[in-house]
Amino acid sequence: MTTGTSRYFRRCSRHAEKSGTPLVIDKTVKLKINGATQQIRMCAERGDLPPLLIVQAGPGLPLLHEVAKFRQRLKLEKDFLVSYWDQRGCGIASRQDAERVSLQQQVDDLRTVLQWLSNETKQTVIVFGVSLGATIALLAAEQERTHVKALVVISPDAHTANSDASVSTFLRAKSALAQNRRLSAKLMKLGEPPYTDPAAFQLRAGLLTDLGGIEHGKRFRALLRETLFSLIRTYGFFGTVNAMRNMNWIQRQLLSSLVSLNLFSNPPRLAVPVHFVFGEQDPLTPAEMVKRLPTAITSSEHTVTLVPSAGHLVHFDQPEVVRAIAVSACNT
């Protein structure tokens, strides 16, 4: 493994300094992980804080451009050494790395990152996983008992077929209620699940966002504009083009295999606490899944929090609630 600091990180760091309390630790580390170069930005307001690793949603979504947003809303750096990890193929990674992505590869990469971070800090790690990142965290932590302290899993992807059916029902109900021709036309274009190509997957994400199911109260255009600005600020123009291209490549690689994702068929068996967090307005996570998943997964203990006025990205909709859960996970 090698380390270094890149030009785009320095640009991102200058922006972050304007968005919150100055950081005592703020560095980006390059790691050679299972044949691919990956980057982790490490931030903390003090030098003696326990490590927390954020595993981003996906597939193909980078994370380093969201550091300022995380800092502004969750303020995790007050209590943790927060590590923001751009997974294999994400962000400014090479096309070759993006084409070598698989669910199992991401799990293996996360295991390596957990080993490195635990050894680097001489502490066990709180893992903060979002959506598909939460699924990857659950699968990796099963095999990394000595390096993980606890997991906070936000809206984990657990059963693709059930989630697709729930979303389809949600979209049809919204369309019928609104009697909106434009929405009806988009649903016709979307068709029935499964969604195994990037265009359909992204169209569905746009519909869910506009209907309040992803980030509560945010329209897709506003969220897309926010994302593009933050990508350019972090990676530069050409880096943003690269990041968007990689997202499409990774989705082409992963979407067809994720159709069969089913954590219930072989649930992870964990020896650490798991804190499940779900949004009440999340159409991707039906009530039956919220009820079944925490009991299906073996853990030393678990908590379940169903958060009102929150969609799939609970940590951005209700950051105070999620931050309190993360702090509690560290203290137990």
C-alpha positions in Angstrom: 0.0 0.0 0.0 1.2 3.5 -0.9 0.1 6.9 0.3 0.0 10.4 -1.2 -2.1 13.6 -1.6 -3.6 14.6 -5.0 -4.3 18.0 -6.6 -8.1 17.5 -6.6 -8.0 16.7 -2.8 -6.2 20.0 -2.1 -9.0 21.8 -4.0 -11.7 19.9 -2.0 -9.8 20.6 1.2 -9.9 24.4 0.7 -13.6 24.3 0.1 -14.2 22.1 3.2 -12.4 24.6 5.4 -15.1 27.1 4.6 -17.9 24.7 5.5 -17.3 24.0 9.1 -15.0 23.8 12.1 -11.3 23.6 11.1 -10.0 20.0 11.1 -6.9 18.9 13.0 -6.6 15.9 10.7 -7.4 16.3 7.0 -5.5 14.1 4.6 -6.1 11.8 1.6 -4.4 8.5 1.5 -3.8 6.4 -1.7 -4.0 2.7 -1.1 -3.2 -0.2 -3.5 -6.1 -2.5 -2.7 -6.2 -5.9 -4.4 -4.6 -4.6 -7.6 -6.5 -1.2 -7.7 -5.5 2.3 -6.6 -8.2 3.7 -4.2 -8.4 6.8 -2.1 -9.6 7.5 1.4 -9.9 11.0 2.9 -9.5 11.1 6.7 -10.9 14.0 8.7 -11.2 14.7 12.4 -11.5 17.8 14.7 -9.2 16.2 17.3 -6.3 13.7 17.1 -7.5 11.1 19.6 -10.9 10.1 18.1 -12.1 6.5 17.2 -12.2 5.5 13.5 -15.4 5.5 11.5 -15.4 4.3 7.9 -18.2 5.4 5.5 -19.1 2.9 2.8 -21.0 4.8 0.1 -24.3 3.9 -1.6 -24.0 2.6 -5.2 -23.5 1.2 -7.6 -20.8 3.4 -8.9 -21.3 6.4 -6.8 -18.2 8.2 -5.5 -18.0 9.7 -2.0 -15.2 12.3 -1.7 -17.3 15.0 -3.3 -19.8 14.6 -0.4 -17.3 15.3 2.4 -18.6 18.9 2.8 -22.2 17.7 2.9 -21.5 15.1 5.5 -19.5 17.6 7.6 -22.2 20.2 7.4 -25.1 17.9 8.2 -23.8 15.0 10.4 -20.7 16.6 12.0 -19.2 13.2 12.6 -15.7 14.7 12.8 -16.5 16.0 16.3 -16.6 12.5 17.6 -14.7 10.3 15.0 -11.8 10.1 12.8 -14.0 9.8 9.7 -12.7 8.0 6.6 -14.4 8.7 3.3 -13.6 5.9 0.9 -13.9 6.1 -2.9 -14.5 2.4 -3.7 -13.0 0.5 -6.6 -13.7 2.2 -10.0 -15.4 5.3 -8.5 -14.4 8.9 -9.0 -11.2 9.5 -10.9 -10.3 5.7 -10.9 -9.2 4.2 -14.2 -11.7 2.6 -16.6 -9.9 -0.7 -16.1 -10.7 -0.6 -12.4 -14.3 0.3 -13.1 -14.7 -2.7 -15.4 -13.4 -5.0 -12.8 -16.1 -4.3 -10.2 -18.2 -7.0 -8.7 -20.1 -7.3 -5.5 -17.7 -9.9 -4.1 -14.7 -7.7 -5.2 -16.2 -4.7 -3.3 -16.6 -6.9 -0.2 -13.0 -8.1 -0.5 -11.8 -4.5 -0.9 -13.7 -3.4 2.1 -12.1 -6.2 4.2 -8.7 -4.9 3.2 -9.6 -1.3 4.0 -10.9 -2.4 7.4 -7.7 -4.3 8.2 -5.6 -1.3 7.1 -7.6 1.3 9.1 -7.7 -0.8 12.2 -4.0 -1.4 12.1 -3.3 2.3 11.3 -5.3 3.5 14.2 -4.8 0.6 16.6 -8.5 0.5 17.2 -11.6 -1.4 16.0 -13.7 0.5 13.4 -17.3 1.7 13.4 -18.6 1.0 9.9 -21.2 3.4 8.5 -22.8 1.9 5.4 -25.4 3.4 3.1 -27.8 1.4 0.9 -25.6 -1.0 -1.2 -22.7 0.2 0.9 -24.5 -1.1 4.0 -25.0 -4.5 2.3 -21.3 -4.6 1.5 -20.5 -3.7 5.1 -22.7 -6.5 6.5 -21.0 -9.1 4.2 -17.5 -7.9 4.9 -17.9 -7.5 8.7 -18.9 -11.2 9.0 -15.3 -12.0 8.2 -13.5 -9.2 9.9 -14.6 -9.7 13.5 -11.3 -8.5 15.0 -11.3 -5.2 13.1 -14.9 -4.0 13.5 -16.5 -2.5 16.6 -20.0 -2.0 15.4 -22.1 -1.3 12.2 -24.5 1.5 11.5 -26.4 0.4 8.4 -28.6 2.9 6.6 -31.3 1.4 4.3 -29.4 -1.7 3.4 -30.2 -3.4 0.1 -31.4 -6.8 1.2 -33.7 -8.4 -1.4 -33.7 -6.8 -4.9 -36.9 -8.5 -6.1 -38.9 -7.4 -3.1 -37.5 -3.8 -3.3 -38.3 -3.7 -7.0 -41.9 -4.9 -6.4 -42.3 -2.3 -3.6 -41.0 0.5 -5.8 -43.2 -0.5 -8.7 -46.3 -0.4 -6.5 -45.3 2.9 -5.0 -44.8 4.5 -8.5 -48.1 3.2 -9.9 -49.9 4.5 -6.8 -48.4 7.9 -7.0 -49.1 8.1 -10.7 -52.8 7.1 -10.2 -53.2 9.6 -7.4 -51.6 12.5 -9.2 -53.2 11.8 -12.6 -50.1 13.4 -14.1 -49.6 12.6 -17.8 -45.9 13.3 -17.7 -45.4 11.0 -14.8 -47.5 8.3 -16.5 -45.4 8.7 -19.7 -42.2 8.2 -17.7 -43.6 5.1 -16.0 -44.5 3.7 -19.4 -40.9 4.3 -20.6 -39.5 2.8 -17.4 -41.4 -0.5 -17.8 -41.4 -3.3 -15.3 -38.5 -4.5 -13.2 -35.8 -5.7 -13.1 -33.7 -2.8 -14.2 -30.4 -4.1 -15.5 -29.2 -1.2 -17.6 -28.0 2.2 -16.4 -30.6 4.3 -18.3 -33.5 2.5 -16.7 -31.9 2.5 -13.3 -31.2 6.2 -13.4 -34.7 7.0 -14.7 -36.1 5.1 -11.7 -33.8 7.0 -9.3 -35.0 10.3 -10.8 -38.7 9.4 -10.3 -38.1 8.2 -6.8 -36.2 11.4 -6.0 -39.0 13.6 -7.4 -41.6 11.7 -5.3 -39.6 12.2 -2.0 -38.3 8.6 -1.7 -34.6 9.2 -1.9 -33.8 12.5 -0.1 -37.0 13.9 1.5 -38.1 17.2 0.0 -35.4 17.2 -2.8 -36.3 17.3 -6.5 -34.1 15.3 -8.9 -32.9 18.4 -10.8 -31.9 20.1 -7.6 -30.1 17.1 -6.4 -28.4 16.5 -9.7 -27.2 20.2 -9.9 -25.9 19.9 -6.3 -24.0 16.7 -7.2 -22.5 18.1 -10.4 -21.2 21.2 -8.6 -19.7 19.2 -5.8 -18.1 16.7 -8.3 -16.5 19.5 -10.2 -15.3 21.2 -7.0 -13.7 18.0 -5.9 -12.4 16.3 -9.1 -12.3 19.1 -11.6 -14.2 19.1 -14.9 -12.3 16.3 -16.6 -12.4 14.3 -13.3 -16.1 14.7 -13.2 -16.5 13.4 -16.7 -14.4 10.4 -15.7 -16.5 9.9 -12.5 -19.7 9.9 -14.5 -18.3 7.5 -17.1 -17.1 5.2 -14.4 -20.6 5.2 -12.7 -22.1 4.0 -16.0 -19.5 1.3 -16.4 -19.9 0.0 -12.9 -23.7 -0.1 -13.2 -23.3 -2.1 -16.5 -21.2 -4.5 -14.6 -23.2 -4.8 -11.4 -26.9 -4.3 -12.1 -27.6 -7.7 -13.7 -25.9 -9.5 -10.8 -27.7 -7.4 -8.2 -31.1 -8.7 -9.5 -30.5 -11.9 -7.5 -29.3 -10.2 -4.3 -31.1 -11.8 -1.3 -29.5 -11.5 2.1 -32.3 -13.7 3.5 -31.1 -16.8 1.6 -27.8 -16.8 3.4 -27.9 -14.1 6.1 -24.6 -12.7 7.5 -23.6 -14.0 11.0 -21.9 -11.2 12.9 -20.2 -11.1 16.2 -20.6 -7.3 16.7 -23.6 -5.0 17.3 -25.6 -3.9 14.2 -27.7 -0.7 14.3 -30.3 -0.7 11.5 -31.7 2.7 10.3 -34.7 3.0 7.9 -36.7 5.9 6.6 -40.5 5.8 6.9 -40.8 7.3 3.4 -38.4 4.9 1.7 -40.2 2.9 -1.0 -37.1 0.8 -1.6 -37.4 -0.8 1.8 -40.9 -2.2 2.4 -42.3 -2.6 5.9 -42.0 -6.4 5.7 -38.2 -6.0 5.1 -37.8 -3.6 8.0 -39.4 -6.2 10.2 -37.6 -9.3 8.9 -34.0 -8.2 8.2 -32.7 -7.3 11.7 -33.9 -10.7 13.0 -32.6 -12.6 10.0 -29.0 -11.3 10.5 -27.2 -12.8 13.5 -25.4 -10.3 15.6 -24.2 -9.9 19.2 -27.0 -7.3 19.6 -29.0 -5.1 17.3 -31.2 -2.0 17.3 -33.8 -0.8 14.7 -34.7 2.8 14.2 -37.5 3.7 11.8 -37.1 7.4 11.2 -40.1 9.7 10.2 -39.9 12.3 7.5 -37.0 10.4 5.9 -36.4 8.6 2.5 -33.7 6.2 1.5 -30.9 8.6 2.5 -31.9 8.8 6.1 -28.5 10.3 7.2 -29.2 13.4 5.1 -32.9 13.7 5.9 -32.5 13.3 9.7 -28.8 13.8 10.4 -29.2 14.4 14.1 -30.9 11.1 14.6 -28.3 9.2 12.7 -25.4 11.0 14.3 -26.8 10.1 17.7 -27.0 6.4 16.7 -23.4 6.4 15.5 -22.1 8.0 18.7 -24.1 5.5 20.7 -22.7 2.6 18.7 -19.2 3.8 19.6 -20.0 4.1 23.3 -21.5 0.6 23.7 
